[in-house]
């Protein structure tokens, strides 16, 4: 089960999936295809030299998934003890995906490239709305008690559902005002359910014997 690195793992997974998807876009001016990168948008995410453009992947919200609350505790028995723990914390992560052109060409060419990038992202995340197995990236902290068991998303059996979650124009405007950047067309996606494994567990010894006592109750 993924540990506290899982939020970073989801971001890494999203960047990887989007970067692969953008490879089909023909570069402009002899540069390489656009890529995705994690960015907070407090500054302009300028592409590296030779890269056509970037899709900035910005984590804007982390919240608990209400539909997954009140799940039962899990338990297992080994070495004469019963170990139980709370269910994983189920999270929903909201991302803003924003294309930025770095072609060095005319503004019109840059806008066209950004719109192609938007279209490609929508296409891929619609076709691949569930990220699992080979899509997943990111590792967790080593766990000596569970050698060979992945503690990150990579190699786990987790599945992430990706859903387009458009914001109103007013909500988008407030966001761009908050990061002090000019408004840019972008996409908003929710990724759920992101399971975060709890640390605390309750360990109790199993019942190994029983004793029956009997007697006569005295009258008061």
C-alpha positions in Angstrom: 0.0 0.0 0.0 1.4 3.4 -0.9 2.9 5.5 2.0 3.1 9.2 2.5 4.9 9.6 -0.8 1.7 8.8 -2.7 0.8 12.4 -3.5 4.2 12.9 -5.1 3.8 9.6 -6.8 0.5 10.7 -8.4 2.1 13.9 -9.7 5.0 11.9 -11.1 2.6 9.5 -12.8 0.6 12.3 -14.4 3.7 14.1 -15.7 4.9 10.8 -17.2 1.6 10.0 -18.9 1.2 13.5 -20.4 4.8 13.6 -21.6 4.4 10.4 -23.5 1.2 11.6 -25.0 2.7 14.8 -26.3 5.4 13.0 -28.2 3.0 12.7 -31.2 2.9 16.5 -31.7 5.1 17.6 -34.5 7.7 20.0 -33.2 7.9 23.5 -34.6 11.2 25.0 -35.8 13.3 21.9 -35.5 12.8 21.6 -31.7 11.7 18.5 -29.8 8.1 17.7 -28.9 6.5 19.3 -25.8 6.8 17.8 -22.4 5.0 18.0 -19.0 6.5 19.2 -15.8 5.4 19.8 -12.3 5.1 23.5 -11.6 3.4 25.9 -9.1 2.8 28.7 -11.7 4.1 31.4 -9.5 6.5 32.1 -12.3 6.3 31.3 -16.0 7.3 27.6 -16.7 9.7 28.4 -19.5 10.6 25.3 -21.5 14.3 24.2 -21.8 16.1 25.2 -25.0 15.1 23.0 -27.8 11.7 21.9 -26.3 8.6 23.1 -28.2 6.6 23.8 -25.1 5.4 22.4 -21.7 2.2 21.4 -20.0 2.5 22.7 -16.5 1.0 20.2 -14.0 -0.1 22.1 -10.9 -1.5 20.4 -7.8 -4.2 22.9 -6.6 -6.2 20.9 -4.1 -6.1 17.8 -1.8 -9.3 16.7 -0.2 -10.8 13.5 1.4 -13.0 11.4 -0.8 -16.4 11.5 1.0 -17.7 8.4 -0.7 -14.9 6.3 0.8 -15.3 7.3 4.4 -16.3 4.8 7.2 -14.6 1.8 5.5 -14.0 -1.1 7.9 -10.7 -1.8 9.6 -8.5 -4.4 8.1 -7.0 -7.2 10.1 -4.7 -10.2 9.7 -3.3 -12.8 12.0 0.3 -14.0 12.2 2.8 -15.2 14.9 0.0 -15.6 17.4 -1.2 -12.1 17.2 -4.1 -10.3 15.5 -3.0 -7.0 13.8 -5.7 -4.5 12.7 -5.4 -1.0 11.3 -7.6 1.8 10.1 -8.5 1.8 6.4 -6.4 3.9 4.1 -7.1 7.7 3.9 -8.9 8.1 0.6 -7.9 11.3 -1.2 -9.0 13.2 -4.3 -6.3 15.3 -5.9 -7.2 18.2 -8.2 -4.7 19.3 -10.9 -4.6 22.3 -13.2 -2.9 21.5 -16.6 -1.7 24.5 -18.5 0.1 24.6 -21.9 2.9 27.0 -22.4 4.5 27.5 -25.8 8.2 27.9 -26.2 8.6 27.9 -29.9 10.0 31.4 -30.3 7.8 31.8 -33.3 4.9 34.3 -33.7 2.2 34.6 -31.0 -0.2 33.0 -33.4 2.0 29.9 -33.9 2.4 29.7 -30.1 -1.3 29.8 -29.5 -1.9 27.1 -32.1 0.6 24.8 -30.5 -0.9 25.4 -27.0 -4.3 24.5 -28.3 -3.0 21.3 -29.9 -1.4 20.4 -26.6 -4.7 20.9 -24.8 -6.5 18.8 -27.3 -3.9 16.0 -27.0 -4.2 15.9 -23.2 -8.0 15.7 -23.3 -7.8 12.9 -25.9 -5.3 10.8 -23.9 -6.9 11.3 -20.4 -10.3 10.5 -21.9 -9.1 7.3 -23.6 -7.0 6.3 -20.5 -9.3 7.4 -17.8 -8.0 4.8 -15.4 -4.3 4.8 -14.6 -2.9 1.5 -13.4 -0.1 -1.0 -13.6 2.4 0.2 -16.3 1.1 3.8 -16.0 2.0 4.2 -12.4 5.3 5.9 -11.3 6.9 6.7 -8.0 8.4 4.8 -5.1 7.9 5.0 -1.3 10.1 4.6 1.7 11.8 1.2 2.2 9.9 -1.1 4.6 12.2 -3.7 6.2 9.1 -5.6 7.5 7.7 -6.0 4.0 10.6 -6.8 1.7 9.5 -6.9 -2.0 6.2 -5.2 -1.3 5.9 -1.8 -3.1 5.4 1.1 -0.8 4.9 3.5 -3.7 2.5 3.6 -6.7 5.0 1.9 -9.1 4.5 -1.9 -9.0 1.3 -1.6 -6.9 -2.2 -2.8 -7.7 -3.7 0.7 -7.3 -6.0 2.2 -9.9 -6.5 6.0 -10.3 -9.6 7.4 -11.9 -9.1 10.6 -13.9 -12.0 12.8 -14.5 -12.3 16.2 -16.2 -13.6 18.7 -13.6 -14.0 22.1 -15.3 -14.0 25.2 -13.2 -16.3 28.2 -13.8 -14.8 31.2 -15.5 -15.0 33.1 -12.2 -13.1 30.3 -10.4 -10.4 30.2 -13.0 -10.0 34.0 -12.9 -9.6 33.9 -9.1 -6.9 31.2 -9.4 -4.9 33.2 -12.0 -5.2 36.3 -9.8 -3.9 34.4 -6.8 -0.8 33.3 -8.6 -0.4 36.7 -10.1 -0.3 35.5 -13.7 -2.3 36.5 -16.8 -5.3 34.2 -17.5 -4.5 31.2 -19.7 -6.8 28.5 -21.0 -6.2 25.3 -19.0 -7.8 22.0 -17.9 -8.8 20.9 -14.5 -8.8 17.2 -13.6 -9.7 15.2 -10.4 -7.8 12.0 -9.7 -9.3 9.6 -7.2 -9.2 7.5 -5.2 -5.6 8.0 -3.9 -5.1 5.6 -1.0 -2.7 6.7 1.7 -1.8 3.9 4.1 -2.1 4.7 7.9 0.9 4.1 10.2 -0.8 3.2 13.5 -1.9 -0.4 14.0 -3.4 -2.3 16.9 -1.8 -5.6 17.8 -3.4 -8.1 20.2 -2.5 -11.6 21.2 -4.8 -14.3 19.9 -6.9 -16.4 22.3 -4.9 -19.6 22.9 -6.8 -21.2 25.7 -10.0 -21.0 27.7 -11.1 -21.7 31.2 -14.6 -22.5 32.3 -15.6 -21.9 36.0 -18.9 -22.8 37.6 -20.5 -22.6 41.0 -23.7 -22.0 42.9 -25.0 -18.5 43.3 -25.9 -17.7 46.9 -29.2 -16.1 47.6 -29.0 -12.6 49.2 
